[in-house]
Amino acid sequence: MDSPYLRIAAELRRRIREGELAPGDKAPSTRALSREFTVATATAARALGVLKEEGLLTARPRSGTVVAVALSRPRRRARPVELTREAIVREGIAIADAEGLGAVTVRAVAARLGVAAAAVHRQVRGRDELIRLMADLAYGEERHPPEALDRRERLAAVARTLWRIYRRHPWLSNLTPLGRPLPLPGLLGHSEHMLRALDGLDPRTTLTIEILIYAYVQGLAVHIEREAQMLSATGLSSEQWLDVHGTEMSAFMASGRYPLFTKMITGLGPEGYDFDLDRLFEAGLSALLSGLRVP
């Protein structure tokens, strides 16, 4: 009799070949396979690993493990593209959003646009300038509401605007450390709105509050990109990763050395904890503004 992981792999292989799982579809999670086939999550993960080795499944950045698709041919354009600086920058942003900042090169942008790299170099001096222009355009995508808001509402509005931008462009939060902000018009626009809310406070307090808000939003947003990187590297979603390491966690709890941790985890019940970054962002923002005593 075949091992359980081989039986699971065979069933998934059948679903793929018969079209029940189409190219690009997300593969079942280890938790879902564990429930369906009544096996340990490690066994389910091993089955998924077999299909990855066969090339039937692949890890797609920011999507998880999906049914593999054949490489598409380079797209042909019906007519030459007007090669403007903005077109180049937007293509760079599209690459970074889909594949991460490491995939952005002048050659990659040129290939996507169907032009020679030399043509791109005539518009931007190199990768560093390209990334700087990408960041400026990304930060400038959103405008702040003109209506009158009180201090707390305005600070919260700026923080939420930055969060939405980082959500769309996860690479942006990893671009520079907090102490080395880029002098970009798009970024300074957000600062101006934040400073409008803080106008009237002394300069040192104003700058401290501004830095703390940037630190909070950027610090949480960093984990959007890190999760995407781990997903790409391991092929496991955060849920699947927890499933694989569930045995180790159970061993820690059974040891009796961590009673408060055990109490917290068991208190969550069978439904567990919904790790939702958007919900955590709102909870943290409220706590931060209250802690700063922003009325």
N, C-alpha and C positions, 0 to 999 in steps of 0.2 A: 504494500500500500504506500502511495506517495506521502511524503511529509506534508503537514498542514499548509506550510507556506507555499509548496509547489501546487497544491490544489487551488489555493487562492489565486496564485499567479496564472494558472490555467484558465480559471473562470474569467479573470480580468482580460486575459488575452483573447478569449472568445468574444467578450463584449466589444472589444476594440475592433476585431475583425468583422463582426456582424453589424457594426455601426451603432451599437447601443451607446458606446462612448466614442464621440466623433473627435477628429483632430482639433486640438485647442481646448477640449473640455477638461475641467478639473478632475483629477483622479479622486476616488473616494479616500477620505482621511483614514489614518490608522485606527482612530476610534470607531469610525463607521464600520470598517472591515472587521474589527475586533468583535463588535456587536453582531454583525451579520453572520460571521463564521464561528462565533464562540471560541475565539483564540485570544492569546495574549497580544498586547499591542506590539511587542517586539517581533512576534511572528508575522503580524500584518506588515510591519515596516520591512521585514526581510523579503516578503512577497513583492512589495513595491520596488525594492532594490533589484530584484531579478529582472523586472520589466524595464527598469532604467538601463541595466547592463545590455539588454536586448535592443535598446533604442526605441521601445514602444512608448515609454514615458520619458519626460524630460522636466528639469527644473527651470521654470521661467521666472525671471526677476519680477517681483511684485505680484505674481499670480500663484505661485506654488507649483506643485507637481501636476502637470497636464499631459494629455495625450499628445505625442509628438506629431509634428506636421513636417512635410517635406519642405526643404528650403525653397523659398520662392525666388524666381528670377529677378534680377534688378529691374526696377520699374522703368518703363520707357515713357518719355514725355512727348506728347503730341507736337509741342512746339517749344522752342528755347525759352527758358525761364529768365525773366528779368533779374539779373543777379544784383540785388541791392544788399546793403549792409543788413537791413532788417530781416530780409529773407534768410541770410546766412545765420544770423543770431537766432531766429525762430527755429531753424533746423537744428542748431546746436542744442537748444532747449528741449526739442522733441527727443533727441538722442539721449540727453541726460535724464529726462523723465522716464524713459523706457528702459535704459540700460545702466544708468549711473554716470557720474561725472567722469569716471576713468575711461569711458568709451568715447568721450568727446575729443576729437582731433580735427585738424584742418582737413586731413585726407578723408576722414569719415564724413564730414559735412559735405565736402566736394562730391563724394560718391553718391550721397543721398540726393544731391541737387543735380547730378549728372553733368558736372563740369570738372575741369582740371583743377588740381590744388592751387596752381599758380593764379587762377582766376579769383579764388577765395582770398589768397594772400594780397591781391590788389585792393581788397576792401578792409581786411583786418591784418595787423602786423604779425599775428601768431596766435598760439593757443591761449596764452595769458590774457591778451586783449580780448579774444573771443569770449572767454569765460567771464571776464569783467563786464562785458556788454550784455551777456546773457543774464547775469545777476541783476544788473540795472533794469533791464526790461522786465524781468520776473517780479522784482519788488514794485515796479510801477504799474502793475496790471490792475490794481484796485485803487479806487478813490474813496476817501472818507466822506461820510454824510455831512452835508452842510448845516443841518439843523442844530439848534442849540442843545447841548447836553451838559449835565453837571459833571463835576470832576471825575467821579468814579465811573460814570457811564462812558465818558470819553476815553478814559484809560482802558476800560474793558473793551470798547469798540476797536481801539488800535490793536490791542493784544489779539482779539479775535480775527482781525484782518490779517495780521502777520501769520497767525495759525493757519488760516485758509491758504495763504500763499505757500507756506511750508508743506501743507498737505498736498498741494498740486505739484510742487517741485521739491521733493525730499532732499535732494542734493544740496539745496541752498543753505540749509542749516549747518552743514558740515564745511562750508567754504572757508571760513576764517574763524579763529577764536574770538571770544567776546571782547578781549582787550585790544583787538586789531580790526576795528570796523572799517569797511571799505568806504571811501568818500564818494558815494553814488547818489545822484539826484533822486533816484527811485527810493532809496533807503532813507535819505534825509527828509523826504516828504512825510514819512511815518513819524519821524522824530519831531517834526514841526507840529503835528497834531497832538502828539503826546505832551510837548512843551506848552501848548496852548492850554491843556488841562491843568498843568502845574504852575502856570503863570501866577506870580504873587508869592511863591515860596522862595527861600533864599537859594542861590545858585548851587551850593553844595548839596542841599537836600534834594533839589530838583534833579541834579545829575544822578544822585544815588538811586532815587526811585526809578528814573528812566533806565538805568543799567540793570536794576533788579527785574524790571518787567521784561526787558530784552532777554536777560539771562533765563528767566523762567520759560518763556515761549520757545526760545532757541534750544534750551536744555532738554525740554520734553520732545521737541520736534526731531532732535538728533536720532531718537529711537525709531522714527519712521524709516529712515534710511538704513539704520543698522539692522532692523528686522528684514528689510528687503535684501540686504547683503547676506544675512544668514539663510534666508529662504533660497537664495540663488546657490549658496555654497553647499547646503545640506539637502535641499529638496523637501524639507519638512516645514510645515507651517508651525506657528507657536503652539497650536493645539496638539499637533502631531509630536512635536518635540517633548511636550509635557507627558504625553502618553508613553513615549519611549523611555523616559526617565522616571515613570511612575513607580517602578519597583524600588529604585533607590530612595525616593521620597518616602515610600511606605516603610522602608527599613529604618530611616531616621526617626519616623514617628513611633515605630515599635520599640525603639531602643530605650525610650523613657527619659532620654537626656534633654529633650526639648518639649516640655509639657505645654508651654504657652503656644508654641507653634502648632503642636498637635491639636490643642483646643481650638485654635482659630480655624485650621483646615477642616476638622471634623464638624465644626459649627456651620460651615458653609453648606453642608448637606450634599446630596447627590448631584444637584445642579451645578455645583462648583462656583467659580468666580468668573464673571464676564469681564475680561481684560479689554476695556474699551478706552483707547487713548483720548477720544473726543470727550467722553464723560469725565475722565481723569483731568483733562485740561480745564474743564469748567469748574470742577471741584477745587482744583489747585488755584485757579485764578481768583475765585471768591475768597479763599483762605489768604492768599497773598495780599489782596487789596484790603481785606479786613485787618491783617497783621500790620500793614503799613498805616493803618488808621486813616485810610482815604475815605472821606465822607461820601 
